[in-house]
Every structure is written in structure tokens, then in C-alpha cells.
Amino acid sequence: MSATITWVIEYMQCKPTEGSYTDVVVFAGWRCNGAQTANSVDYTATNYGSASFPMPEGLFTPYVDLTEEQVLGWCWANGVDKTAVEASVQGSIDVQINPPVVQPPLPWVSA
């Protein structure tokens, strides 16, 4: 079983004007969340990051018409490795479910 992965844009930064365009997105902060239930326990993990974007060429979408999915696509097209980030989130959850190292109570100390 694998985690349910969700991506979120946390914020965007814009240049107020660039040529004839206004509110041109040049930077976005993103978050990738993972959630999984195993053995009746809920596990979660999160990865955060950001991406910067080149100035638009050709087709321009006004700021008010942008969608989160569109901006996430820009992130993935500009250096954010979607597959690697999702694998990292899944790996963090897997380690919580099956820890490679545990710390049992000391055998000489009564509980």
C-alpha cells in the first residue's frame, strides 16, 4: 500500500510589471503531503520547497486566472522532480511504519 500524495502551492511571488504584463509570477513555494494508514495508525510526511520561473514568452495567463495545477506544472517543469519528491515523502512514511532502528526500554529498568 502506498501513501495518498497531495501537492499544494503555499504562496507565489510576482513582479508587479514586466513589459505589458502585470503580476508576473516569478517564484512559488510548494508543499507535498503524504498520508497513509497502516495497522490502524495514521502516518504523515511532508516535503517543502520552491521554484523560480523565467519571464513568460508567448502565451500569458493573467494572475487572477491561474490555477494551482498550472503553477504546480510550472514547478515540475522548472527543476522540481515530482517523482523524487513523492518518493521521498513515501520513504519518510515507510520509515515510520517500519523503523530501521528502534529504542526499546532498558531491560534493567522496570516500567
VMD Tcl script that draws the C-alpha trace (Angstrom):
set ca {
  {0.00 0.00 0.00}
  {1.24 3.49 -0.70}
  {0.55 6.95 0.65}
  {-2.02 9.36 -0.70}
  {0.01 12.26 -2.09}
  {-1.27 15.83 -2.40}
  {0.56 18.89 -3.72}
  {-0.20 22.44 -2.59}
  {1.05 25.84 -3.68}
  {1.67 27.78 -0.46}
  {2.46 31.20 -1.96}
  {3.54 32.97 -5.13}
  {5.76 36.00 -5.62}
  {5.27 38.31 -8.59}
  {6.92 41.12 -10.46}
  {4.32 43.93 -10.43}
  {5.03 44.69 -14.10}
  {7.07 43.05 -16.80}
  {6.69 44.67 -20.20}
  {2.97 44.85 -20.85}
  {2.14 42.18 -18.24}
  {1.13 42.72 -14.62}
  {1.57 40.42 -11.60}
  {4.00 38.09 -13.36}
  {4.69 35.05 -11.16}
  {8.43 34.51 -10.78}
  {8.57 32.28 -7.68}
  {6.28 29.79 -5.92}
  {6.51 27.87 -2.66}
  {5.09 24.35 -2.70}
  {4.35 21.55 -0.26}
  {3.97 17.83 -0.95}
  {1.97 15.93 1.68}
  {1.67 12.20 2.11}
  {-0.77 10.27 4.31}
  {-1.12 6.56 4.86}
  {-2.87 4.31 7.35}
  {-1.13 1.08 8.34}
  {-2.05 -1.25 11.19}
  {-4.82 1.19 12.21}
  {-2.28 4.01 12.70}
  {-2.19 7.19 10.60}
  {1.23 8.26 9.28}
  {2.10 11.53 7.53}
  {5.10 13.19 5.94}
  {5.68 16.49 4.16}
  {8.30 17.95 1.85}
  {8.57 21.72 1.24}
  {10.34 23.63 -1.48}
  {10.19 26.41 -4.00}
  {10.70 27.04 -7.69}
  {11.54 30.09 -9.74}
  {10.21 30.74 -13.21}
  {11.57 32.52 -16.27}
  {9.77 35.52 -17.69}
  {6.81 34.47 -19.83}
  {7.23 34.08 -23.55}
  {4.22 33.79 -25.81}
  {1.05 32.71 -24.01}
  {0.48 34.58 -20.73}
  {-2.17 33.73 -18.16}
  {-3.30 36.68 -16.01}
  {-2.68 36.17 -12.29}
  {-6.40 36.03 -11.44}
  {-6.89 33.21 -13.96}
  {-4.07 30.95 -12.73}
  {-4.90 27.56 -11.27}
  {-2.95 25.66 -8.65}
  {-2.46 22.78 -11.09}
  {-0.98 25.17 -13.69}
  {1.51 26.60 -11.20}
  {2.43 23.11 -9.98}
  {3.12 22.22 -13.61}
  {5.50 25.17 -13.81}
  {7.27 23.91 -10.67}
  {7.71 20.44 -12.14}
  {8.91 21.94 -15.43}
  {11.44 24.17 -13.65}
  {13.55 21.88 -11.53}
  {11.19 20.25 -9.03}
  {11.47 16.49 -9.54}
  {7.91 15.37 -8.82}
  {8.79 11.68 -8.80}
  {11.75 12.12 -6.44}
  {9.81 14.35 -4.03}
  {6.91 11.89 -3.88}
  {9.37 9.01 -3.36}
  {10.99 10.95 -0.51}
  {7.62 11.52 1.16}
  {6.74 7.84 0.75}
  {10.14 6.86 2.14}
  {9.57 9.00 5.23}
  {6.25 7.28 5.83}
  {7.75 3.83 5.22}
  {10.41 4.51 7.89}
  {7.68 5.49 10.36}
  {5.76 2.29 9.64}
  {8.84 0.02 9.74}
  {11.60 1.85 11.64}
  {15.08 0.59 10.73}
  {16.26 1.34 14.30}
  {14.16 1.16 17.46}
  {14.81 2.12 21.07}
  {13.34 -0.47 23.42}
  {13.21 0.20 27.17}
  {16.32 -0.69 29.11}
  {15.97 -4.26 30.40}
  {17.10 -3.39 33.91}
  {14.60 -0.53 34.36}
  {11.10 -1.52 35.38}
  {8.30 0.18 33.51}
}
mol new
graphics top color blue
foreach p $ca { graphics top sphere $p radius 0.5 }
foreach p [lrange $ca 0 end-1] q [lrange $ca 1 end] { graphics top cylinder $p $q radius 0.2 }
display resetview
